[in-house]
Amino acid sequence: MAHSCSLPGWGIDQTESFGSRNPKSMTQSRITCVVPTHHRPQFLRRLFEFYSNWPPSFSFLVVDSSQPQFAAENRCLIDRVSGQLSIAYQHIERSFVDKCTQALETLATPFVVFCADDDLLFSETVQECVAFLEQHAEFATALGYSPVLDCGRRKGRCQVGIGMSLEDPQPLARCRQMARVWFSTFYGVYRTPTLREIFQKTQASTDSQLTYFLPEMMLSQLSVLRGQVKVFPKLYGLREFHFTNAGQRPKVPAQPQAELLYRRFQESLVQELTESGTSTAVANQFVDHWFGYLRDPEVANGRRKRPTLERVQRFASSLLRQLQNPFCTDRNLHRRFLRPSDIRGQEAIWNAAVRLMLDYPQGLPMAGEPGRVAA
């Protein structure tokens, strides 16, 4: 992959689409894969290296908040792969939630899925999710299993967080399930209008520049308020564990800002719950019980344990669920190591994804840079 583009002198437009020059562009695609990125062209390069060899059945929108030097490098990369992939580009120098909200407002496809620049989604399972949502209006999102690869260990090591389908017809019941056995629905497949509204509500009620945790909790709660969640027992993608992600930052800032941010979150979520049919008193009780610890930065950031009574209550609740249904395997109570049965039927794409991550755990360098394996 020769790097033929000169980086200096590239201007940064607000939006530019490269897909129209692509003879293989997915003109009939019903889903767009949105890829947020910031100062990490090496991961974006690895992502598109993968899809150049495993052509997806969706188009891409890269949402880039990088400063000019990195943004120019990303533009150059997209220009080079536009003959194989359908890619649009937006440069939005805003916070994570803000730039994603703005990007969603421009989409025309009926379905959307997010993919981090250091993750790899498997197109076949994504399309199964689209087909499922087309037939089941009561579901807000669908996804599968995304094992996490620890490239720092010998030969790599994968763990799978087992999510669970949330199919209770009552919105509050789904919210309680999500709070109790939380797993991320952020990278699921959604109908575009649904996810657009979820991000608009999250943008209005949280501040992703000050904390990543409250926006994440709001996104997940709004997802289950809008509909049921389907988790297929099938590989959906591959994620990488490393120490350069936002999750390594403190979850909430210091007081008094933490209290103000929590109150803003609480008021918005209570309003959403009451609009779904929950009484104000019950909604307030629910939010305070499951998210009230976010008032205390010491607890939220893991520097102080939760009160003993709360920890005992949570342990008792978990134990009761296990006793009530000891043979249930469809829950998110733990992570486990990947099993051979998990990849059955997807061995080729799985092996290619793992190999690429193990070869380039810090992303793919440009041709001629140290760390680049000769073709």
Disulfide bonds with the S-S distance in Angstrom:
none
